[in-house]
Amino acid sequence: MRRENWNRAELILAFNLYCRTPFSKIHYSNPEIIALAKLIGRTPSSVSWKLANFARLDPSLASRNISGASHGSKQEKVIWDEFEQNWDKLTYESEILRLELSGSVASVPDEVFPDGKSRAASVMLRVNQGFFRSAILAAYNSTCCITGIQSSELLCASHIMPWSVDIDNRTNPRNGLCLNALHDRAFDRGLIAISRDYRVEIASSIKECDGSGVRRLLLDYENVQINLPEHFRPNPTFLQYHYENVFRK
């Protein structure tokens, strides 16, 4: 295994994996870490340490007094900032590189979306959607942040800022919540919101509904604090936008 400095391609691949890996699973025996190490010709220990270096920059971990590696290089900060400035672009670049190295690039869908997007735009959209779902499920340990449901078939990676509103943050994990399908639909339609202090709020129209089902599935969660993710805690600014522009108070 070589020991040269990490180049940019290796760094964006490592950050991509950091986003898709639960913090508690950043260790050299993780199969995903082993696979990336093999692809780039490094040791699993080296890759896991690089992910820990990225963890030290994660403000969500710092706010919980959890830290990654105590030291790192300027390289990680440069890559972190690149993603922060344009998540959509860097996500796609890192995903395509990962697929190319693993020999899976041919599996990228080839269809054209109904709205007339070009093939390139369609592929980018699908690739980035896949990354976003993986990152959100990893951050929340495949658990609905409201109900605690853990069946992946019932879970959605829900955007806080709508997909069409903020292109640069479409794949930003801090713009996501892990919700079950019902609460995902309710959040998307503005029937529920998450406050800046991470508590569930219910729209007045739902409060006026009768029936035990409404109470059990929605009203009983009012003012309950969501289960926060291991890393990439939801951005309060994004939550405020949803509250002011989507939520039906």
FENMO-V359950 format. One record per backbone hydrogen bond with DSSP energy under -1.0 kcal/mol. CO is the residue of the C=O (numbers start at 0). NH is the residue of the N-H. E is the energy in kcal/mol with one decimal. If there is no record, write none. Layout:
CO/NH/E ; CO/NH/E
This chain:
6/10/-2.1 ; 7/11/-2.6 ; 8/12/-1.7 ; 9/13/-2.2 ; 10/14/-2.5 ; 11/15/-2.2 ; 12/16/-2.1 ; 13/17/-2.3 ; 14/18/-2.2 ; 15/19/-1.2 ; 17/20/-1.1 ; 21/24/-2.2 ; 22/25/-1.5 ; 24/26/-1.6 ; 26/29/-2.0 ; 29/33/-2.4 ; 30/34/-2.4 ; 31/35/-2.2 ; 32/36/-2.4 ; 33/37/-2.0 ; 34/38/-1.9 ; 35/39/-2.1 ; 36/41/-2.5 ; 40/1/-1.1 ; 42/46/-2.1 ; 43/47/-2.8 ; 44/48/-2.1 ; 45/49/-1.8 ; 46/50/-2.2 ; 47/51/-1.9 ; 48/52/-1.8 ; 49/53/-1.8 ; 50/54/-1.9 ; 51/55/-1.2 ; 51/68/-1.8 ; 53/56/-1.7 ; 54/57/-1.4 ; 57/61/-1.7 ; 58/62/-2.1 ; 60/63/-1.0 ; 60/65/-2.8 ; 61/64/-1.6 ; 73/77/-2.1 ; 74/78/-2.2 ; 75/79/-2.8 ; 76/80/-2.4 ; 77/81/-1.9 ; 78/82/-2.1 ; 79/83/-2.3 ; 80/84/-1.9 ; 81/85/-1.3 ; 85/89/-2.2 ; 86/90/-2.6 ; 87/91/-1.7 ; 88/92/-2.3 ; 89/93/-2.4 ; 90/94/-2.6 ; 91/95/-2.7 ; 92/96/-1.9 ; 93/97/-2.2 ; 94/98/-2.5 ; 95/99/-2.6 ; 96/100/-2.4 ; 97/101/-1.8 ; 98/103/-2.6 ; 103/106/-2.1 ; 104/107/-1.6 ; 112/115/-1.9 ; 117/121/-2.4 ; 118/122/-2.8 ; 119/123/-2.3 ; 120/124/-2.2 ; 121/125/-2.3 ; 122/126/-2.9 ; 123/127/-2.6 ; 124/128/-2.1 ; 125/129/-1.9 ; 126/130/-1.9 ; 127/131/-2.6 ; 128/132/-2.2 ; 129/133/-2.1 ; 130/134/-2.8 ; 131/135/-2.5 ; 132/136/-2.6 ; 133/137/-2.0 ; 134/138/-2.4 ; 135/139/-2.1 ; 136/141/-3.0 ; 137/140/-1.2 ; 138/229/-2.8 ; 143/147/-1.5 ; 144/226/-2.8 ; 148/143/-3.0 ; 150/153/-1.9 ; 151/154/-1.1 ; 153/180/-1.8 ; 155/178/-2.0 ; 157/176/-2.0 ; 161/164/-1.8 ; 161/165/-1.2 ; 166/169/-1.6 ; 167/86/-1.5 ; 171/174/-2.5 ; 172/175/-1.2 ; 173/234/-2.4 ; 174/159/-2.2 ; 176/157/-3.0 ; 177/144/-3.2 ; 178/155/-3.4 ; 179/183/-2.6 ; 180/184/-1.9 ; 181/185/-2.3 ; 182/186/-2.4 ; 183/187/-2.6 ; 184/188/-2.0 ; 185/190/-3.0 ; 185/191/-1.1 ; 186/189/-1.1 ; 189/247/-3.1 ; 190/202/-2.7 ; 192/200/-2.9 ; 194/197/-2.2 ; 197/225/-2.5 ; 198/194/-2.9 ; 199/222/-3.4 ; 200/192/-2.1 ; 202/206/-1.6 ; 203/207/-1.2 ; 205/208/-1.4 ; 210/214/-1.5 ; 211/215/-3.0 ; 212/216/-2.6 ; 213/217/-2.2 ; 213/218/-1.9 ; 214/219/-2.7 ; 217/220/-1.8 ; 218/221/-1.8 ; 220/223/-2.1 ; 223/199/-2.2 ; 234/238/-2.0 ; 235/239/-2.3 ; 236/240/-1.9 ; 237/241/-2.1 ; 238/242/-2.3 ; 239/243/-2.4 ; 240/244/-2.4 ; 241/245/-2.4 ; 241/246/-2.6 ; 246/248/-1.3
